[in-house]
Amino acid sequence: MKRVKQTEKPDFETITSSHDFGKVVQYRRTSLGLTRQMAANLCNINERTMDKIEKGNVAVGLDNALKVANALGIEIQFLIKGNSDEL
């Protein structure tokens, strides 16, 4: 079995880009000891899509990003700043 080297935990608390999301996905995948192929299978996507997500490629689509987050146990929270009067 291929050994997976754990990546460093991202040093930010708020994801502000697809690149940040990719870092979180890669960290979570490697902390679970999953190869990219194993994670892709778990997420029901292909390995190339998983690679694109981890590299921050914006063309992967929200559906695939949410599949990955859900399958790997990454919680996504939404915080709406301001109040509705400002919209």
Secondary structure, DSSP 8 states (H G I E B T S, - for coil): ----------S-SS--SHHHHHHHHHHHHHHTT--HHHHHHHHTS-HHHHHHHHTT-GGG-HHHHHHHHHHHT--------S-GGG-
